[in-house]
Amino acid sequence: MNMFGFYRLAAATPRVYLADVQANTQEIIRLYNEAADNCAAVVLFPELCITGYTIGDLVFQNALLQNAQLAASSIARATAGKSTIAIVSLPLLYCGKLYNTALIMQNGTIVGAVPKQQLANYREFSEKRCFASGREVTGASIKIDGCTVPFGSKMVFDDNNGFIFGVEICEDLWSVTPPSNELAQNGALVIFNPACCTEYANKAAFRLELIKMQSAKLNAAYVFSSAGAGESTGDAVYAGDAIIAENGRLACRGERFLRRSQLIYADVDVEALGSIRRTDTSFFDPVPTGSAVQSVSIAAVQQSPDWRYAKINPAPLLPDEENSLTECMDIFNIQIAGLAQRFEHTHARSMVIGVSGGLDSTLALLAASECTKLLDLPPDTVKAYTMPGFGTTSHTRSNSEKLCDALGIPVKTIDITPACRQHFADIEHDPAELTNTYENVQARERTQILMDIANKTGGMVIGTGDLSEAALGWCTYNGDHMSMYAVNSSIPKTLIRRMIKHLVELRGGVLAEVLQSILDTPVSPELLPPDKSGAIEQKTEDIIGPYELHDFFIYHFVKLNSAPDKIAAMAAEAWKDVYTPDTVKRTLSIFLKRFFQQQFKRSCVPDGPQASGISLSPRGAWRMPSDASGALWLQQLDQA
């Protein structure tokens, strides 16, 4: 089964038996076999797991060192016939010096040895008493169990199938320039860190944030395993912290302070990490670091068999619930600040906006209203207009008027139906034919009115179209497609809904009631006549599919460059309790067709602030020819 570049990563925290090499080896092999049976690509064990970290001066004992090497060979043999990689560490002699070393094992052999560079030598730590730094050891080799093994601090391991990783050890991460920086710049998409961290108040929280931030900075997955039960508590406690982070997000964290061994897993989209890096070409700008990083070829590792340990976010363009209010208000303030700058720069005297009673014009009106406060301007600087046409319902018109009243903004009504009927006559169109012409005449009439009023009042027309509509081309060319400043242009439909929900919570009163009514109204351009009861007949999501799916597609297609078969599979998994795979595939087909066909609209859009993580502005965010063919993408989707 094609799992589209997902790999199952595992972090083990075995119960440690100090200086009991045999007991530790047995537990390591047991946990390795469990992880291999669970189809892990790699399983990471803590720092000095073969001997235990807190053995003090016993680390110098020849008997311990010899048995540790024999144990490493035994663990390596246990990996025979398996692609699952084990990363275990031990004290290792090289050229008369002792190194705190991680061994990489696969398919019965030790394929690499990485020494620790940054030795902790403060407060409870005294590593320089025992170990030499491996910082200067590069491109070397060492004999282990009669085999020559690459040995050095600058190595990445590549299965030549898209899975590339590197290793740094505990304190390396806390150094001013962590080795993982250079490893990532040389292709490592996953960083493994065997560690042995002491615990005290708030240290675990800091550690988690550090690991998440390093994974975000490197656009990488970061797997961390710290020793726990069994390490000496003579002067400190070791909690057994296991963490897997993915590009700034916590994928999995184990339970600390257990008295038993533990394994945690995460299915990580390694392919997506590589894609993110490819679009950030400055990531690979060379930094002088001395000797080159060595690439070690390893056997192919298996991809995840399923998504049991994956966290596929069904709404990747929405902020996490925990930070939702803060992020949404940041976006709102970006809109306001962008509009304020443009308003001042143009020396405009008014902000002209068409209010439909829908989500987009509501958010744009709210931003314009707040902009007048920021600039210390009277509310009537905003010129709001409702322009009822053939599809306008009394419900949306009423909401438009109530919204303006609640904001203290004067609103005027201009009925566009007489002008549209005249236009139908002029172009010899039968108004009984409810075609695109019928719809677009109304949209362009509204834009013409707003533009002319802006001229008349020395103002600027505030665009209301959102990112989802831009991706789908769900707008009338030179109609609602056009404005003088588009405040919603980088905000997807689902995020606009979330932002308005938060504004309901914050504002209260009549304004909150109106906003809630707008949230409860189906999304519609209202360009076709309502039904017999006067309710909205033309519902956008009945025509093009759910916006929550389209926003999922935008993220994975634009942000991660994912192929259609992968997007369809991931969306079906993420939304399996809501939409059938057929619905997902049909909606994705609509998305791809429209995304390619409608690029000509995105090639000439007004300015607008990038307020969310994705923009389709042709001036830098998304460059694409209007005549590009989408046949390749649609063909792959058909074959999925």
Buried (B, 14 or more C-beta within 10 A) or exposed (E): EEBBBBBBBBBBBBBBBBBBBEBBBBBBBBBBBBBBEBBBBBBBBBBBBBBBBBBBEBBEBEEBBEBBBBBBBBBBEBBEEBBBBBBBBBBBBBEEEBBBBBBBBBBEBBBBBBBBBBBBEEEEBEBEEBBBBBBEBBBBBBEBBEEEBBBBBBBBBBBEEBBBBBBBBBBBBEBEEBBBBBBBBBBBBBBBBBBBBBBEEEEBEEBBEBBBEBBBBBBBBBBBBBBBBBBBEEEBBBBBBBBBBBBBBBBBBBBBEBEEBBBBBBBBBBBBBBBBBEEEEEBEEEEEBEEEBBBBEBBEBBBBEEBEBBBBBBBBBBBEEEEBBEBBBBBBBBBBBBBBEBBEEEEBBBBBBBBBBBBBBBBBBBBBBBBBEEEEBEBEBBBBBBBBBBBBBEBBBBBBBBBBBBBEBEBEEBEBBEBBEEBBEEEEBEBEEBEEBBBBBBBBBBBBBBBEBBEEBEBBBBBBBBBBBBBBBBBBBBBBBBBBBBBBBBBBBBBBBBBBBBBBEEBEEEBBBBBEBBBEBBBBBBBBBBEEEEEBBBBBBEEBBBBBBBBBBBBBBBBBBBBBBBBBBBBBBBBEEEBEBEBBBBBBBBBBBBBBBBBEBBEEBBBBBBBBBBBBBBEEBBEEEBEEEBEEBBEBBEEB
